[in-house]
């Protein structure tokens, strides 16, 4: 009897199918999506630049006369005091020139005295007296030049500084004006950065900003910078401007010119937290529109679905972008696979996957 009832039920089901009875519609599967909450933008926009340490002043020291080096007492890396000897030439030729000029001056003085006596007696003419005076004055100038050249045979440090490099070896014959040593004033070290014209105003001394430097060998420490000067002429190749900042004197490391640092400059002033309306989201959350703008797909946890929303963007920093309009901090957006989404699509947050990877699983519309 039971088998007959089963066969009857099966027959009725087959008959209903043959008559075209409709089946209930299959529910659309819910897709898994990587969803993240938009972060509030920082109160201040920060720009970072690669800086190079420079001395306050760098001078290539040279003799004003030529000759053979006889004394070169300084060494590279040495700190020397102001007025300390740096290099000296052999002085025999300059000393002989001084003695020769002294003898010639004495002869010119004696000749002037003789001609003046004759002129007073009416024997020598006025022209002879003028000529004798001129010869005497020229010999006096020649003696001054010889003595000055003797002084030029020695170079003294114009300021206390670091001998960064010896440009020639001792006993070398050098020409007048040829540099022999490089002296750097390290009493105040500075950091130079290349600033594009788009952010040139932020390093103006009339509009101070918070500026700090960090060195790779002191990763956990930052040092405040003080604006010094801005080179008003841009670099021809990069069209950037050089800005110089002073480092503090109490850095616990041996900082030398030529070292590199990371310079951070705050571009915008701080704003109260309640006034911050911009949000930070991954660039991968953006979906381009045919009109040339961008939309994001906002997830509504109550509905379990996404809707598109047009946004106005700020600057891009690395893999994130600032959204100035259209999205508020805390709202949830899909951060990957956005091309597979459509209006009202049912999604659920992807579980058990690293936030760095975002996916939309399963087939979807485009």
C-alpha positions in Angstrom: 0.0 0.0 0.0 2.8 2.4 0.9 4.6 1.8 -2.4 1.4 2.6 -4.3 1.0 5.9 -2.5 4.6 6.8 -3.3 4.2 6.0 -6.9 1.0 8.1 -7.0 2.8 11.1 -5.5 5.6 10.8 -8.0 3.1 10.5 -10.8 1.3 13.7 -9.7 4.6 15.6 -9.5 5.5 14.5 -13.0 2.1 15.5 -14.2 2.4 18.9 -12.7 5.8 19.4 -14.3 4.5 18.3 -17.6 1.7 20.9 -17.3 4.2 23.7 -16.9 3.7 24.6 -13.2 6.2 27.5 -12.3 9.2 26.8 -9.9 10.0 29.3 -7.1 12.7 31.8 -8.2 16.2 31.1 -7.0 17.6 33.8 -4.6 20.6 35.8 -5.9 23.7 34.8 -4.0 25.3 37.4 -1.7 28.8 38.3 -2.9 31.7 38.7 -0.5 33.5 42.0 -0.7 36.5 43.7 0.9 35.0 46.6 2.9 36.8 49.2 4.8 35.7 52.3 6.8 36.9 55.7 5.5 39.5 57.2 7.9 39.4 60.8 8.9 41.9 63.0 7.2 44.8 64.3 9.3 44.3 67.8 10.7 47.4 69.0 8.8 48.7 68.0 5.4 52.4 67.0 5.5 54.9 67.1 2.7 58.2 65.2 2.8 61.4 66.1 1.0 64.9 64.7 0.7 67.4 67.2 2.2 71.1 67.5 2.1 73.2 68.9 4.9 75.3 72.0 4.0 77.7 74.2 5.8 76.8 77.8 6.6 79.6 78.9 4.4 82.0 77.1 2.1 85.2 78.8 0.8 87.9 77.6 -1.5 91.1 79.2 -0.2 93.7 80.3 -2.7 96.9 82.4 -2.9 96.7 85.8 -4.5 100.2 85.2 -5.9 101.8 82.2 -7.5 104.7 80.2 -6.1 105.8 76.9 -4.6 104.1 75.5 -1.5 106.5 75.3 1.5 104.2 74.7 4.4 100.8 73.0 4.4 100.1 72.2 8.1 96.3 71.5 8.0 94.7 68.1 7.4 91.3 67.1 6.1 88.6 66.9 8.8 90.5 69.2 11.1 88.7 72.1 12.9 91.0 75.2 12.8 90.5 78.5 14.6 90.1 81.9 13.0 93.5 83.3 11.9 95.2 79.9 12.1 97.8 79.3 9.3 96.5 77.2 6.4 99.3 77.2 3.9 102.4 79.2 3.0 104.6 79.7 -0.1 108.3 79.9 -0.3 109.1 83.6 0.4 112.6 84.1 -0.9 111.5 85.7 -4.1 109.0 88.0 -2.4 111.6 89.0 0.2 114.1 89.9 -2.5 111.4 91.9 -4.3 110.9 93.9 -1.0 114.6 94.6 -0.6 114.9 95.7 -4.3 111.9 98.0 -3.9 113.4 99.5 -0.7 116.7 100.2 -2.5 115.0 101.8 -5.5 112.8 103.9 -3.2 115.9 105.2 -1.4 117.6 106.1 -4.7 114.4 108.0 -5.8 114.3 109.8 -2.5 117.9 110.9 -2.8 117.3 112.1 -6.4 114.2 114.0 -5.3 116.2 115.8 -2.5 119.0 116.7 -5.0 116.6 118.0 -7.7 114.6 120.0 -5.0 117.9 121.7 -3.9 118.8 122.6 -7.4 115.2 123.9 -8.0 115.4 126.1 -4.9 118.7 127.6 -6.3 117.1 128.2 -9.7 119.2 125.7 -11.5 116.6 122.9 -12.0 113.4 123.5 -13.9 109.9 122.8 -12.6 109.5 119.9 -14.9 112.6 118.2 -13.5 111.2 118.6 -10.0 107.9 117.1 -11.0 109.6 114.2 -12.7 111.6 113.4 -9.6 108.5 113.5 -7.4 106.7 111.1 -9.8 109.6 108.7 -9.8 109.7 108.8 -6.0 106.0 108.1 -5.7 106.1 105.2 -8.1 108.9 103.6 -6.1 106.9 104.0 -3.0 103.9 102.2 -4.6 106.3 99.5 -5.8 107.5 98.9 -2.3 103.9 98.7 -1.0 103.1 96.1 -3.7 106.2 94.0 -2.8 105.3 94.0 0.9 101.7 93.1 0.0 102.8 90.2 -2.1 105.0 88.9 0.8 101.9 88.9 3.0 99.9 87.2 0.2 102.4 84.3 0.4 100.6 83.1 3.5 96.9 82.0 3.9 95.2 82.3 7.3 91.8 81.0 8.1 89.2 83.8 7.7 86.9 82.0 10.2 86.8 79.0 12.5 85.9 76.1 10.3 86.3 72.5 9.1 89.0 71.7 6.5 86.9 69.5 4.4 89.5 68.9 1.6 93.1 69.6 0.6 92.9 70.4 -3.1 96.7 70.1 -3.7 99.7 68.5 -2.1 102.5 70.2 -0.3 105.5 71.4 -2.4 103.2 71.9 -5.4 103.8 75.0 -7.5 100.4 76.8 -7.7 99.2 79.7 -9.7 97.6 82.9 -8.3 93.9 82.1 -7.6 94.3 78.3 -7.7 92.4 76.8 -4.7 94.5 74.8 -2.3 92.1 74.0 0.5 88.3 74.0 1.2 87.1 75.5 4.5 83.6 75.1 5.7 81.9 77.2 8.4 80.1 74.5 10.5 79.1 76.8 13.3 75.5 76.4 11.9 74.6 73.4 9.8 71.8 73.8 7.3 69.6 71.5 5.3 68.8 72.3 1.7 65.7 70.9 -0.1 64.4 71.4 -3.6 60.9 72.9 -3.4 58.5 72.8 -6.4 56.7 76.0 -7.3 53.4 74.5 -6.3 54.4 74.5 -2.6 56.8 77.4 -2.7 54.8 79.6 -0.3 55.0 77.2 2.6 58.6 77.9 3.3 58.3 81.7 3.3 59.8 83.2 6.5 56.7 85.5 6.8 54.4 82.5 7.0 56.3 80.0 9.3 55.4 76.3 9.3 56.3 73.4 11.5 59.4 71.8 9.9 61.4 68.9 11.2 64.3 66.8 10.0 65.0 63.1 10.6 68.3 61.3 9.9 68.4 57.6 8.8 70.9 56.8 11.6 68.6 58.4 14.2 65.2 57.0 13.1 63.4 57.6 16.4 64.4 61.3 16.7 63.2 64.4 14.9 64.9 67.8 15.1 63.2 71.2 14.6 64.3 73.3 11.7 64.4 77.1 11.3 64.0 78.8 8.0 67.0 80.7 6.8 66.8 81.6 3.1 65.2 80.8 -0.2 67.1 80.9 -3.5 64.8 82.9 -5.7 66.2 81.6 -9.0 65.0 78.1 -10.0 67.1 75.2 -11.1 67.2 75.1 -14.9 66.7 71.4 -15.2 64.1 70.6 -12.4 62.5 74.1 -12.2 62.6 73.8 -8.4 63.8 76.3 -5.8 66.4 75.7 -3.1 65.2 76.3 0.5 67.7 76.3 3.4 66.9 75.5 7.0 69.1 75.7 10.1 69.6 72.6 12.2 69.8 72.8 16.0 73.3 72.6 17.6 72.5 69.8 20.1 72.1 66.9 17.7 73.6 63.8 19.4 75.6 62.7 16.4 78.5 63.8 14.2 76.6 65.6 11.4 78.7 66.6 8.5 78.0 68.5 5.2 76.8 66.1 2.5 74.7 63.9 4.7 71.1 63.3 3.8 67.9 63.7 5.9 64.2 63.5 5.5 62.5 66.9 5.9 58.8 67.1 6.9 56.8 70.4 6.4 53.3 70.9 7.6 51.4 72.6 4.8 48.0 73.4 6.3 47.1 74.7 9.8 45.5 72.4 12.3 41.7 72.3 12.4 39.4 71.1 15.2 38.4 67.4 15.0 34.7 68.3 14.7 35.4 70.4 11.6 37.2 67.6 9.7 35.0 66.4 6.9 37.6 64.9 4.6 38.2 61.2 4.5 41.0 58.9 3.5 40.4 55.8 1.5 42.5 53.5 -0.7 42.9 54.5 -4.3 41.5 51.0 -5.3 38.1 52.1 -4.0 37.7 54.6 -6.8 35.7 53.8 -9.9 35.9 56.2 -12.9 32.8 57.5 -14.6 32.2 58.2 -18.3 32.1 61.9 -17.5 35.6 61.9 -16.2 34.9 61.9 -12.4 35.0 59.2 -9.8 32.5 57.3 -7.6 32.9 55.0 -4.6 30.6 52.2 -3.7 29.2 52.8 -0.2 28.1 49.7 1.8 24.9 50.0 3.9 25.2 47.3 6.7 21.4 47.5 7.4 20.5 46.8 3.8 23.5 44.6 3.1 23.9 46.3 -0.3 26.0 48.9 -2.0 25.2 52.2 -3.8 27.5 54.4 -5.9 28.3 57.9 -4.8 30.2 60.6 -6.7 33.1 62.1 -4.8 35.5 65.1 -5.1 39.1 64.1 -4.5 42.0 65.8 -2.9 45.7 64.8 -3.2 46.9 61.3 -3.6 49.5 60.1 -1.1 51.0 56.7 -1.9 48.1 54.2 -2.1 45.5 56.4 -0.5 43.5 59.4 -1.6 41.8 62.2 0.3 38.1 62.6 -0.4 36.9 66.2 0.2 33.3 65.8 -0.8 30.8 63.0 -1.0 32.1 60.8 1.8 32.4 61.2 5.5 34.8 59.5 7.9 33.4 56.2 9.2 31.3 55.4 6.1 32.1 51.9 4.7 33.3 51.5 1.1 34.3 48.6 -1.1 38.0 48.8 -1.7 38.6 46.3 -4.5 36.8 44.7 -7.4 34.7 47.8 -7.8 34.2 47.2 -11.5 32.1 44.2 -10.7 29.5 46.1 -8.6 26.2 47.5 -9.6 23.5 49.6 -7.9 21.8 47.7 -5.0 24.1 44.7 -5.3 23.9 42.5 -2.2 27.3 42.0 -0.6 28.8 40.9 2.7 32.1 41.8 4.3 34.8 39.4 3.4 36.0 37.5 6.5 39.4 36.0 7.3 41.3 37.9 4.6 44.0 40.5 5.2 42.9 44.1 4.8 45.6 44.6 2.3 43.8 42.4 -0.2 40.3 43.2 -1.4 38.2 41.0 -3.6 34.7 40.6 -4.9 34.0 36.9 -5.1 31.6 35.2 -7.5 30.3 36.5 -10.8 29.0 40.0 -11.1 27.7 42.5 -13.6 29.7 45.2 -15.3 
